[in-house]
Amino acid sequence: MIKYLDLARINSRFRADIDRRIAQVLNSGQYLQGVENDNFCLNFARYCGVKYVLGVGNGLDALRIMLRAAGLGPGDEVIVPANTFIATILAITQCGCTPVPVEPNLTTYNIDPVYIERAITGRTKAIMAVHLYGQIAPMREIQELAQRYGLLVFEDSAQAHGAIYGGKRAGNLSHAGAFSFYPGKNLGALGDGGAITTNDENLYNRAHAMANYGALKKYEHYFKGCNSRLDELQAAVLDVKLKTLDRDNEKRRHIAHYYINNIKNELIINPQSYNEDAHVWHIYPVRVKKRALFQSHMQSCGIETLIHYPTPPHKQNAYKEWMQLSFPITEKIHNEVVSLPLHQELEKWEMDKIVEAANAFN
């Protein structure tokens, strides 16, 4: 069976360096807010091209703390793609803000600026750009809208580590960006982890305090904060893997292009990349109308597939107040999308087998 994602295989290449760094952390006796976190945040800031990086507990915390640190709260509307993973929506509502979901572009799966402009009201404070599946959202058009209407722009970069747009990396294309280091990400930890990227010193300082119980100094609490920190072990692992992120992303691009050039089945719609550097292929999503049959066919061929994501946020019970909303493009994507195996350790024979199986589907 070709696994959709083989984390043990992916991480085995880093085993010696990870073992060494973990031993250093254990021997140091400092497991939070130590040198490993400092080093990783500095290196990730350099990599992304931003002034500040704050390591936090996970990607949802990164989104939530980022919005709160920017001063958003009750009564503020945040425009967001309707087809994002629910964490993006959760972060907005958990800050007391109102998410305003809008349709994506059916070709790129990213938020469509045409629908953004239609959704702007006097209560709109920000646009949340989600770089879905690893492809940068149309940031030039989004920034033009933001400037025209006086809005903030944020990035959900949880799937786009290392992607480049207009000479800048994801996380450095807006007021602030949020990353997840969930193990399956292009830059993945061995557990949960996240980060906020920004060039805004005030936002960084506020976020830093909010993630530390709201304290600017020990026992001096200025905000109603939370406890969200990137621990030393995860920071050490991420720092090791950051060194090869660009090379790993290039391998992902190679595999994606191989699929695009060789999967030739009229029943399967391949994804498209509008710019090579702007897509790091966290996920390779094809669209198939007979999805269940396709997945069953691939399983019978010894290939595991997944669905990212079967149900859009506006059809989830958590947001049952949205159940009557209609987003036809979003619903079409969620009803048809299937993710094929794609990771940097995938071998040529596995790629060939996946292509052969996909082309044999009828």
C-alpha positions as CSV (number, residue, x, y, z in Angstrom):
1,M,0.0,0.0,0.0
2,I,1.3,3.4,-0.9
3,K,0.4,5.6,2.0
4,Y,-1.0,9.1,1.5
5,L,1.7,10.4,3.9
6,D,4.5,8.4,5.5
7,L,5.8,10.6,8.3
8,A,8.2,8.0,9.6
9,R,9.8,7.8,6.2
10,I,9.9,11.5,5.8
11,N,11.5,12.1,9.2
12,S,14.0,9.2,9.0
13,R,16.3,11.4,6.9
14,F,16.7,13.8,9.9
15,R,17.0,11.2,12.6
16,A,20.6,11.7,13.5
17,D,20.4,15.5,13.7
18,I,17.1,15.3,15.6
19,D,18.4,12.8,18.1
20,R,21.4,15.1,18.7
21,R,19.3,18.2,19.2
22,I,16.8,16.5,21.4
23,A,19.7,15.2,23.6
24,Q,20.9,18.8,23.9
25,V,17.5,20.0,25.0
26,L,17.2,17.2,27.6
27,N,20.7,17.9,28.9
28,S,20.0,21.7,29.1
29,G,17.2,21.2,31.6
30,Q,15.3,24.1,29.9
31,Y,12.2,22.9,28.0
32,L,10.3,26.1,27.4
33,Q,11.4,29.5,26.1
34,G,15.0,28.6,25.7
35,V,17.8,28.8,23.2
36,E,16.2,26.3,20.7
37,N,13.0,28.5,20.5
38,D,15.1,31.6,20.1
39,N,17.2,30.0,17.4
40,F,14.3,28.7,15.4
41,C,12.3,31.9,15.5
42,L,15.4,33.9,14.4
43,N,16.1,31.4,11.5
44,F,12.5,31.3,10.5
45,A,12.3,35.1,10.5
46,R,15.3,35.2,8.2
47,Y,13.9,32.5,6.0
48,C,10.5,34.3,5.6
49,G,12.1,37.7,5.4
50,V,10.3,39.2,8.3
51,K,11.5,41.1,11.4
52,Y,9.7,39.1,14.0
53,V,8.6,35.5,14.6
54,L,6.7,34.3,17.7
55,G,6.5,30.6,18.3
56,V,3.2,29.4,19.7
57,G,1.5,26.1,20.6
58,N,-0.3,25.4,17.3
59,G,-1.7,26.9,14.1
60,L,-5.1,27.8,15.5
61,D,-3.4,29.7,18.4
62,A,-1.3,31.5,15.8
63,L,-4.4,32.7,14.0
64,R,-6.3,33.6,17.1
65,I,-3.5,35.5,18.8
66,M,-2.5,37.3,15.6
67,L,-6.0,38.7,15.2
68,R,-6.3,39.7,18.9
69,A,-2.9,41.3,18.8
70,A,-4.0,43.4,15.8
71,G,-6.8,44.7,17.9
72,L,-9.7,42.9,16.2
73,G,-12.7,42.0,18.3
74,P,-16.5,42.0,18.6
75,G,-18.3,43.8,15.8
76,D,-15.5,43.5,13.4
77,E,-16.0,41.5,10.2
78,V,-13.2,39.5,8.6
79,I,-13.6,38.3,5.0
80,V,-12.4,34.7,4.6
81,P,-12.7,32.0,1.9
82,A,-15.7,29.7,2.3
83,N,-13.6,26.7,1.4
84,T,-10.9,26.9,4.0
85,F,-10.2,24.4,6.8
86,I,-12.5,25.2,9.8
87,A,-9.5,26.4,11.9
88,T,-9.4,29.7,10.0
89,I,-13.1,30.3,10.8
90,L,-12.7,29.2,14.5
91,A,-9.9,31.7,15.0
92,I,-12.1,34.5,13.8
93,T,-15.2,33.6,15.9
94,Q,-13.1,32.9,19.0
95,C,-11.9,36.5,18.8
96,G,-15.5,37.6,18.9
97,C,-15.2,38.8,15.2
98,T,-17.7,37.9,12.5
99,P,-16.4,35.7,9.6
100,V,-17.8,36.7,6.2
101,P,-17.2,33.7,3.9
102,V,-16.9,34.3,0.2
103,E,-16.4,32.0,-2.8
104,P,-13.0,30.9,-4.1
105,N,-11.8,30.7,-7.7
106,L,-12.6,27.3,-9.1
107,T,-9.3,27.1,-11.0
108,T,-6.9,28.0,-8.1
109,Y,-9.2,27.1,-5.1
110,N,-8.0,30.4,-3.5
111,I,-10.2,33.3,-2.5
112,D,-11.6,35.3,-5.4
113,P,-11.0,39.1,-5.2
114,V,-14.3,39.7,-7.1
115,Y,-16.3,38.1,-4.3
116,I,-14.2,39.9,-1.6
117,E,-15.1,43.3,-2.9
118,R,-18.8,42.4,-3.0
119,A,-18.7,41.4,0.7
120,I,-17.1,44.6,2.0
121,T,-19.3,46.6,4.4
122,G,-18.8,49.4,6.9
123,R,-18.0,46.8,9.5
124,T,-15.3,45.0,7.5
125,K,-11.9,45.3,9.2
126,A,-9.7,42.7,7.6
127,I,-9.3,40.1,4.8
128,M,-7.9,36.7,5.8
129,A,-6.0,35.3,2.8
130,V,-5.6,31.5,2.9
131,H,-2.9,30.0,0.8
132,L,-4.8,26.8,0.3
133,Y,-3.1,23.5,-0.7
134,G,0.2,25.4,-0.8
135,Q,-0.6,28.0,-3.4
136,I,-0.3,31.7,-2.6
137,A,-3.6,33.6,-2.8
138,P,-3.9,36.5,-5.2
139,M,-2.1,38.9,-2.9
140,R,-1.6,41.8,-5.3
141,E,-5.4,42.1,-5.9
142,I,-6.1,41.6,-2.2
143,Q,-3.7,44.3,-1.2
144,E,-5.2,46.7,-3.7
145,L,-8.7,46.1,-2.3
146,A,-7.3,46.5,1.3
147,Q,-5.7,49.9,0.4
148,R,-8.8,51.1,-1.4
149,Y,-11.1,50.3,1.6
150,G,-8.6,50.8,4.5
151,L,-8.5,47.2,5.6
152,L,-5.9,45.0,7.2
153,V,-4.7,41.8,5.5
154,F,-3.6,38.6,7.2
155,E,-2.3,35.3,5.9
156,D,-3.3,31.8,6.9
157,S,0.0,30.3,5.7
158,A,-0.5,26.9,7.4
159,Q,-0.1,25.1,4.1
160,A,2.4,27.4,2.3
161,H,5.8,27.2,4.1
162,G,8.3,28.6,1.7
163,A,6.0,29.7,-1.1
164,I,7.1,32.9,-2.9
165,Y,5.0,35.6,-4.5
166,G,6.5,38.8,-5.9
167,G,9.9,38.0,-4.4
168,K,8.5,37.6,-0.9
169,R,7.7,34.4,1.0
170,A,4.4,33.5,2.6
171,G,4.0,35.1,5.9
172,N,5.6,38.3,4.6
173,L,2.9,39.4,2.2
174,S,0.5,41.1,4.7
175,H,0.2,42.7,8.1
176,A,0.9,39.3,9.8
177,G,0.9,35.6,9.0
178,A,0.1,32.5,10.9
179,F,1.8,29.1,10.4
180,S,1.0,25.6,11.6
181,F,3.8,23.1,12.1
182,Y,1.4,20.1,12.4
183,P,3.5,17.0,11.6
184,G,2.1,16.6,8.1
185,K,2.9,20.1,7.0
186,N,5.8,20.9,4.5
187,L,7.7,22.0,7.6
188,G,6.3,19.7,10.3
189,A,7.2,19.2,13.9
190,L,6.9,15.9,15.9
191,G,3.8,17.3,17.5
192,D,1.9,20.5,17.5
193,G,3.4,23.9,16.9
194,G,2.8,27.2,15.3
195,A,4.2,30.7,14.6
196,I,3.2,34.3,13.9
197,T,5.2,36.3,11.4
198,T,5.1,40.1,11.2
199,N,7.1,43.2,10.6
200,D,5.0,45.1,13.1
201,E,6.8,45.5,16.4
202,N,3.7,46.5,18.3
203,L,1.7,43.5,17.1
204,Y,4.6,41.2,17.9
205,N,4.9,42.6,21.4
206,R,1.2,42.3,22.0
207,A,1.1,38.8,20.6
208,H,4.1,37.8,22.8
209,A,2.3,39.0,25.9
210,M,-1.0,37.4,24.9
211,A,0.6,34.0,24.4
212,N,2.2,34.3,27.9
213,Y,-0.9,34.8,30.0
214,G,-1.2,38.4,28.9
215,A,2.0,39.3,30.7
216,L,4.6,41.8,29.5
217,K,6.7,41.1,32.6
218,K,6.4,38.2,35.0
219,Y,3.2,38.5,37.1
220,E,2.3,41.8,35.4
221,H,-0.7,40.9,33.2
222,Y,-1.9,43.6,30.8
223,F,-4.2,41.4,28.6
224,K,-6.6,38.5,29.0
225,G,-4.1,36.2,27.5
226,C,-3.6,32.4,27.1
227,N,-0.7,29.9,27.5
228,S,0.6,29.1,24.0
229,R,4.3,28.4,23.5
230,L,6.4,26.5,21.0
231,D,8.3,24.1,23.2
232,E,12.1,23.5,23.0
233,L,11.9,20.0,21.6
234,Q,9.6,21.0,18.7
235,A,11.7,24.2,18.0
236,A,14.8,22.0,17.8
237,V,13.2,19.6,15.3
238,L,11.8,22.4,13.2
239,D,15.2,24.2,13.1
240,V,16.8,21.0,11.8
241,K,14.2,20.5,9.1
242,L,14.1,24.2,8.0
243,K,17.5,23.7,6.4
244,T,16.1,21.5,3.7
245,L,12.7,23.0,3.3
246,D,13.4,24.6,-0.1
247,R,14.9,21.4,-1.4
248,D,11.9,19.4,-0.2
249,N,9.5,21.9,-1.7
250,E,11.3,21.6,-5.0
251,K,10.8,17.8,-4.9
252,R,7.1,18.3,-4.2
253,R,7.0,20.6,-7.3
254,H,8.6,17.9,-9.4
255,I,6.1,15.3,-8.3
256,A,3.2,17.7,-8.9
257,H,4.3,18.5,-12.4
258,Y,4.8,14.8,-13.1
259,Y,1.2,14.2,-12.1
260,I,0.0,17.1,-14.2
261,N,1.9,16.0,-17.2
262,N,1.0,12.3,-17.0
263,I,-2.5,12.0,-15.5
264,K,-4.6,12.1,-18.6
265,N,-8.1,11.0,-17.7
266,E,-11.1,13.1,-18.8
267,L,-12.8,12.1,-15.5
268,I,-10.1,13.7,-13.4
269,I,-9.4,17.4,-13.2
270,N,-5.8,18.2,-12.2
271,P,-5.0,21.3,-10.1
272,Q,-3.2,24.2,-11.7
273,S,-0.3,26.4,-10.6
274,Y,-0.3,30.0,-11.9
275,N,3.3,30.5,-10.8
276,E,6.0,27.9,-10.0
277,D,7.5,29.5,-7.0
278,A,4.1,30.5,-5.6
279,H,3.0,26.9,-5.0
280,V,4.7,24.4,-2.7
281,W,2.2,21.6,-3.2
282,H,1.3,20.8,0.4
283,I,-1.6,18.9,-1.1
284,Y,-2.3,17.6,-4.6
285,P,-6.0,17.9,-5.0
286,V,-7.7,16.4,-8.1
287,R,-11.5,16.8,-8.7
288,V,-13.5,13.7,-9.6
289,K,-17.3,13.7,-9.8
290,K,-17.6,10.0,-8.8
291,R,-15.3,10.5,-5.9
292,A,-16.3,7.5,-3.8
293,L,-15.8,5.2,-6.8
294,F,-12.5,6.8,-7.5
295,Q,-11.2,6.4,-4.0
296,S,-12.4,2.8,-4.0
297,H,-10.6,2.2,-7.3
298,M,-7.3,3.7,-6.0
299,Q,-7.6,1.7,-2.8
300,S,-8.0,-1.5,-4.9
301,C,-4.8,-0.5,-6.7
302,G,-2.9,-0.2,-3.4
303,I,-3.0,3.6,-3.1
304,E,-4.3,5.6,-0.2
305,T,-6.1,8.9,-0.9
306,L,-7.6,11.5,1.4
307,I,-10.2,14.2,1.2
308,H,-9.3,17.8,2.1
309,Y,-12.0,18.6,3.1
310,P,-15.3,16.7,2.8
311,T,-17.5,19.3,4.4
312,P,-17.1,23.1,4.2
313,P,-17.4,25.2,7.4
314,H,-20.8,26.6,6.5
315,K,-22.2,23.0,6.4
316,Q,-20.7,22.0,9.8
317,N,-22.9,21.7,12.9
318,A,-20.4,24.0,14.7
319,Y,-21.8,26.8,12.4
320,K,-25.3,25.6,12.1
321,E,-26.5,29.3,11.8
322,W,-24.9,29.2,8.3
323,M,-26.6,26.0,7.2
324,Q,-28.9,27.9,4.8
325,L,-26.1,29.7,3.1
326,S,-25.3,28.7,-0.4
327,F,-21.7,28.7,-1.8
328,P,-22.0,26.6,-5.0
329,I,-18.3,26.9,-6.0
330,T,-17.2,25.9,-2.5
331,E,-19.6,23.0,-2.3
332,K,-18.6,21.7,-5.7
333,I,-14.9,21.7,-4.6
334,H,-15.7,20.0,-1.3
335,N,-17.9,17.4,-3.1
336,E,-15.3,16.5,-5.7
337,V,-11.9,17.0,-4.3
338,V,-9.5,14.1,-3.6
339,S,-5.9,14.3,-2.5
340,L,-3.3,12.0,-4.1
341,P,-0.1,11.0,-2.2
342,L,2.6,13.7,-2.5
343,H,5.6,14.1,-0.3
344,Q,9.3,14.6,-0.7
345,E,10.2,10.9,-0.1
346,L,7.9,9.5,-2.8
347,E,9.8,7.3,-5.2
348,K,9.5,7.2,-9.0
349,W,7.9,3.7,-9.0
350,E,5.3,5.0,-6.6
351,M,4.6,8.0,-8.8
352,D,4.2,5.8,-11.8
353,K,1.8,3.5,-10.0
354,I,-0.3,6.4,-8.9
355,V,-0.4,7.8,-12.4
356,E,-1.2,4.4,-13.9
357,A,-4.1,3.8,-11.4
358,A,-5.5,7.3,-11.9
359,N,-5.5,6.9,-15.7
360,A,-7.2,3.4,-15.4
361,F,-10.2,4.8,-13.6
362,N,-13.4,4.7,-15.6
